[in-house]
Amino acid sequence: MALLGLVVQLGAELRRRGQSARALTLTLSFADGPAWEKTRRMVEPSAHEDDLRLLAYQVKDAAGPQRGWLTGLALRAEDLVTAGQVAE
């Protein structure tokens, strides 16, 4: 549920700024110290929540079973472009 909240916030902020993301990075922090981070690229730049949600959950699933108490969750938009800009 927390990840969905981050997706909604990120999508709203991207749209407010007139930007789209070409990639998302998910960072999971654990109580015992190690962090897990993964970046995935989108097929097309987007700021739409459905696109962001789908990719965010794909990245989360790539984490697989992690041992340890999850203490932090961050979702970051990467490789930003102006909304509507054609990818080259």
Residue, then its C-alpha position, 0 to 999 in steps of 0.5 A: m500500500a505504501l508503494l501505491g501511495l508513492v506512485v500516486q504522489l510521484g505521478a502528481e508531481l511529474r504532471r504538475r511539473g510538466q515532466s515524464a519519466r523514462a525510468l524508475t528507481l526503487t530503493l528498499s532499506f532494511a533495519d540491519g543496514p543493507a539497502w536494495e536498489k533497482t532501476r528499470r526503464m519504461v517503454e515510453p516516457s510517462a507520468h501516468e499513474d497506471d504506467l508508473r504503478l505497473l513498472a514500480y510493482q515489476v521492480k518490487d517483484a524483482a527484489g524477491p524475498q528479502r530478509g530483514w525488517l523493511t525500514g524505508l521505501a523510496l521511489r525515484a523518477e529518472d531520466l526526466v523529459t518534458a511531457g510530450q517530448v518525443a523520445e529519440 
